[in-house]
Amino acid sequence: MYSYAIRRLIGALPTMLIVITIAFFMMRVAPGGPFDLERALPPEVAKNVMAAYKLDDPLWLQYLNYLGGVLQGDLGPSFKYRDFTVAELIGLGLPISLQIGGIAILIAVIFGVTLGTIAALHQNSGVDYAVMATAMTGITIPNFVVAPLLTLIFGVYLSWLPVAGWGRSWDQAILPIVALALPQVAYVARLTRGSMIEVLRSNYIRTARAKGLPERLTITRHAMKGAMLPVVSYLGPGAAALLTGSVVIETIFGIPGVGRYFVQAALNRDYTLVMGTVIVYGSIIIMLNLLVDLAYGLLDPKVRY
């Protein structure tokens, strides 16, 4: 398993190189620049600013210089937040984004697995139809629609929860976490229901029931382990969806996470900050997919790397 993990990490290096290359040149191709203001700078000042940040170098040389800095752990200075480097800004926002995303995926797994199991145990009943109808609703409505609705209902009309900000009180995290977790709860519930129905019809479950094993132990000790395999496989892209979804959620709720920095940097053409957040997101997604593969092997002894 250790050799497999090392091979996967080595194989991820070309992937990250491709991601960095595409993001770098896409940012340069996009119209506008980091120092385009409503009032144009005098030509001498603009020339000096471009030279200070080495933006007057040929594009291939800028790419090689940036790549060399990344290899040394230097993500460069921010073009807009000029008192901070990109690494400092990511260091400030990443713990907040990881906290929101981690709690959201935990909620998605707990509630999704529970609801999916209940639906599978009551297949084709009213409970099953209600759970699946709710899950389909959660899948079809994106979080950028759910978030304003939650804000309007619980923040404006009922005045139960704050609608923006971060860090002043614990209840500020409730609405963004719920808005981020709801679609994932729906996906996990559907996956759990389908896999649980299939597992409950397998031979080893029939054998366990024939031996007189209580239904509760049959479900928790035998069926649940097999039913969790598709859920674990989904957690990699599911966590990636939470990361990309946090970009919208953090912007709506005014949370100073990496996602909000990414949106502001893209609007301001802050090249280095956009590149830094892309690298961080890409690295996290690769690591999450690796952990999912390792967990899949632990759940299914038949898997051989």
CORCOR-V346422 format. One record per backbone hydrogen bond with DSSP energy under -1.0 kcal/mol. CO is the residue of the C=O (numbers start at 0). NH is the residue of the N-H. If there is no record, write none. Layout:
# CORCOR-V346422
co = (CO/CO)
nh = (NH/NH)
This chain:
# CORCOR-V346422
co = (0/1/2/3/4/5/6/7/9/11/12/13/14/15/16/17/18/19/20/21/22/23/24/25/32/41/42/43/44/45/46/47/48/49/57/58/59/60/61/62/63/64/65/66/68/69/75/79/80/83/84/85/86/87/88/89/92/93/94/95/96/97/98/99/100/101/102/103/104/105/106/107/108/109/110/111/112/113/114/115/116/117/119/121/124/125/126/127/128/129/130/131/132/133/134/135/136/141/141/142/144/145/146/147/148/149/150/150/151/152/153/153/168/169/172/173/174/175/176/177/180/181/182/183/184/185/186/187/188/189/190/191/192/193/194/195/198/201/202/203/204/205/206/207/208/213/214/215/216/217/218/221/222/223/225/227/228/229/230/233/234/235/236/237/238/239/240/241/244/245/246/247/248/249/252/254/256/257/258/259/260/261/262/263/264/268/269/270/271/272/273/274/275/276/277/278/279/280/281/282/283/284/285/286/287/288/289/290/291/292/293/294/295/299)
nh = (4/5/6/7/8/9/10/11/12/15/16/17/18/19/20/21/22/23/24/25/26/27/28/29/35/45/46/47/48/49/50/51/52/54/61/62/63/64/65/66/67/68/69/70/73/72/85/81/83/77/88/89/90/91/92/93/96/97/98/99/100/101/102/103/104/105/106/107/108/109/110/111/112/113/114/115/116/117/118/119/120/121/122/124/128/129/130/131/132/133/134/135/136/137/138/139/140/144/145/146/148/149/150/151/152/153/154/155/156/157/159/160/171/172/176/177/178/179/180/181/184/185/186/187/188/189/190/191/192/193/194/195/196/197/198/199/201/205/206/207/208/209/210/212/211/217/218/219/220/222/223/225/226/227/228/231/232/233/234/237/238/239/240/241/242/243/244/245/248/249/250/251/252/254/164/256/260/261/262/263/264/265/266/267/269/270/273/274/275/276/277/278/279/280/281/282/283/284/285/286/287/288/289/290/291/292/293/294/295/296/297/298/299/302)
